Every structure is written in structure tokens, then in C-alpha cells.
């Protein structure tokens, strides 16, 4: 499993950057319509800026530096050009509905950086067969916005959506590297990360977001403390993952059934 995160904190970025299992650190510039969609939930609305790209760029050397931009709008060309100028390696496109939006962003980027797709709408799940694979680096399924679209009371209920499971199977068949949702540190409540990882593994996902609760566990006293605590916390998740891979299908199924009771 590869781990990704969203942060504009230099200590967090530099401590995670040096860990082999972390392959992308993102700045989050998505703000357009996000408050309208998620303002009634406890979801985090980013305060990241273009200047954060420049700042974090100096601390991300081993991983790639990604930027989540706004959904396609009249400002997309300007935003993409500015993000690339500031040093991004990867652009993540959220909240798209159509193949035309994806193709437009591919055209604007014009092979200057990589493109990741964040599937967050029911409509996007329906066009996964049409996505031009050679133009996309990785994909991720955003269960927060999908759960809102499906009117689920819990975003983790989305992990059991027939539409999401079908889209994940299509992604695997097309040999996309994909992830879904996020995971907190070992011991997170109310849902044990082991159960979430079991479900992700069953769906053949190989990427997951380190959640805000995970990042809060990193000791920000200084760089040495941050690096040490980040490595300890991430190794705990990696050990859980390794233990899951040696379980048989019935044992994995039992853990997934337990997860289902929580959602």
C-alpha cells in the first residue's frame, strides 16, 4: 500500500517525504463550491494557498508534490498554469462529471506534469471505462462526496456501495493504481483502521490517504521528533497491512463484516 496526504505543514511534509511508503504529498487548493457541499459536515475545508506550493516544494524531495485544484471552471487554465509554475509534479482533478472535463484538463496540462483523478460524483463512476489510461497517473475514489451524493449517513457506508465496488473492479481490470478513502492512526475510533484496510485490500486498492487524525499524531516539536513519530505511526499501519495479507479469505471476510456493522 502507498500512502498519500494533504498538508501545508513543512515539518509534516518533510518527515513523511523521507518514508518509502509515502509517494505523494498534496497541497489542497480546492475551494470552489466545497463549503456548499460539505459545510454541514465535519469535513475539513482547506486554507492552503499557492504560496504553500513554493514552501512545501523545498521540503519534498523523495516523494512527488501534488496539488488538488478546483473542479473545472472558467479559471482552470490560469490555475493549472500557476500551480505548475510554482513547482507541482502532479495535479489532482476533483469533482468531475464528464469525460469532456477530464480531456480538457489533459489538454491544458499538455504533458507538463502528471494528472491524478479524484472520482467523487456518481457520474464519474459511470465513465471509468472511458478514461484515457495513458494520460492518467493514479486515481482515487473520494468517499466523502460520494457518500453525500448517495445520501449515506456515514461516509464509510460508501465502501459497500455497489456502484463504487463496480468502479473499483473496473479500475483494477484496467490496471489503474487506485486508492479510496482515508485511514487514521492505529487505535482510531470508532472504526479500527485494520477493518478499513481489510476492505480496501479486498477491493484491490493499493493507495490510501493518511487522514487528519493521523497527521495530528506527528510530534511537531522539531524535525527529529516529527520524523521519528511519523515513522513509528506509519510503520504501525504497515504492520497491520502485512498481517492482513497473510489472512485467508474467510478471515478477511469476517473483518469486513465487522466493518459493515459500524457503517
URJOSUL-V162706 format. One record per residue. RES is the residue in three letters. OMEGA is omega in whole degrees, -180 to 180 (999 if undefined). NEAR is the number of other C-alpha atoms within 12 Angstrom. Layout:
RES_OMEGA_NEAR, RES_OMEGA_NEAR
This chain:
UNK_173_33, UNK_-177_32, UNK_178_39, UNK_178_43, UNK_175_40, UNK_179_41, UNK_171_42, UNK_179_33, UNK_-176_34, UNK_180_28, UNK_179_31, UNK_-178_41, UNK_-177_43, UNK_180_37, UNK_179_38, UNK_-178_47, UNK_-175_36, UNK_180_28, UNK_-173_31, UNK_-175_21, UNK_176_27, UNK_-176_36, UNK_178_32, UNK_175_42, UNK_-173_45, UNK_161_47, UNK_-176_42, UNK_179_37, UNK_-177_34, UNK_177_32, UNK_-174_25, UNK_177_23, UNK_-176_17, UNK_178_25, UNK_179_18, UNK_-178_14, UNK_-168_23, UNK_-175_22, UNK_-179_16, UNK_179_12, UNK_177_18, UNK_179_13, UNK_-178_20, UNK_174_22, UNK_-172_22, UNK_171_26, UNK_-179_19, UNK_-177_25, UNK_176_26, UNK_179_29, UNK_178_22, UNK_178_31, UNK_179_39, UNK_-178_26, UNK_-177_24, UNK_179_38, UNK_-179_35, UNK_-176_24, UNK_180_28, UNK_-176_36, UNK_-177_24, UNK_178_22, UNK_172_31, UNK_176_37, UNK_180_45, UNK_176_43, UNK_172_50, UNK_-179_43, UNK_174_43, UNK_170_31, UNK_-178_34, UNK_-180_32, UNK_-177_22, UNK_-177_13, UNK_-172_16, UNK_-179_28, UNK_-179_22, UNK_-178_18, UNK_180_29, UNK_-179_40, UNK_180_23, UNK_179_24, UNK_179_36, UNK_179_32, UNK_-178_21, UNK_170_27, UNK_179_31, UNK_172_41, UNK_-173_36, UNK_170_38, UNK_176_50, UNK_178_45, UNK_179_45, UNK_166_39, UNK_175_38, UNK_-176_36, UNK_-170_25, UNK_176_27, UNK_-180_24, UNK_178_17, UNK_179_25, UNK_-179_35, UNK_179_24, UNK_-180_23, UNK_176_38, UNK_-179_33, UNK_-180_19, UNK_-180_25, UNK_174_32, UNK_175_19, UNK_-180_18, UNK_176_21, UNK_176_30, UNK_177_32, UNK_171_41, UNK_178_40, UNK_177_47, UNK_-179_39, UNK_-175_43, UNK_180_37, UNK_177_33, UNK_-180_31, UNK_-180_21, UNK_179_34, UNK_-176_37, UNK_-177_25, UNK_-176_24, UNK_177_39, UNK_-174_21, UNK_-178_21, UNK_179_33, UNK_-171_23, UNK_-176_24, UNK_-179_16, UNK_-174_26, UNK_178_34, UNK_-179_29, UNK_173_38, UNK_179_43, UNK_176_44, UNK_-178_49, UNK_-172_36, UNK_179_39, UNK_-180_35, UNK_177_36, UNK_180_38, UNK_176_31, UNK_180_26, UNK_180_26, UNK_180_25, UNK_175_17, UNK_180_19, UNK_178_18, UNK_-180_26, UNK_-180_33, UNK_174_39, UNK_-180_29, UNK_179_35, UNK_-180_42, UNK_177_32, UNK_178_27, UNK_-178_17, UNK_178_28, UNK_180_36, UNK_178_26, UNK_180_23, UNK_179_38, UNK_179_38, UNK_177_26, UNK_178_26, UNK_179_36, UNK_179_26, UNK_-179_18, UNK_177_21, UNK_168_21, UNK_166_30, UNK_-174_29, UNK_176_39, UNK_176_41, UNK_176_48, UNK_-180_39, UNK_-178_37, UNK_178_43, UNK_180_33, UNK_176_36, UNK_-179_29, UNK_179_19, UNK_178_22, UNK_9_16, UNK_-176_19, UNK_179_28, UNK_178_25, UNK_178_37, UNK_-179_34, UNK_178_38, UNK_179_44, UNK_177_45, UNK_179_40, UNK_180_41, UNK_179_41, UNK_180_36, UNK_179_33, UNK_179_33, UNK_176_28, UNK_179_37, UNK_179_35, UNK_178_32, UNK_179_42, UNK_169_41, UNK_-171_41, UNK_177_27, UNK_-180_25, UNK_176_23, UNK_-177_34, UNK_179_33, UNK_179_21, UNK_-180_27, UNK_-179_33, UNK_-175_22, UNK_179_22, UNK_177_14, UNK_-175_16, UNK_-179_23, UNK_179_19, UNK_-180_19, UNK_-179_30, UNK_-178_28, UNK_-177_25, UNK_178_28, UNK_-179_34, UNK_179_31, UNK_-177_23, UNK_180_31, UNK_178_40, UNK_176_23, UNK_178_21, UNK_180_35, UNK_178_28, UNK_176_21, UNK_-180_27, UNK_-180_32, UNK_179_17, UNK_179_19, UNK_-177_30, UNK_179_22, UNK_178_15, UNK_176_18, UNK_-175_14, UNK_-178_16, UNK_179_14, UNK_176_19, UNK_180_27, UNK_179_21, UNK_179_20, UNK_179_28, UNK_177_32, UNK_177_20, UNK_176_19, UNK_-177_27, UNK_179_24, UNK_-179_16, UNK_-173_21, UNK_999_22
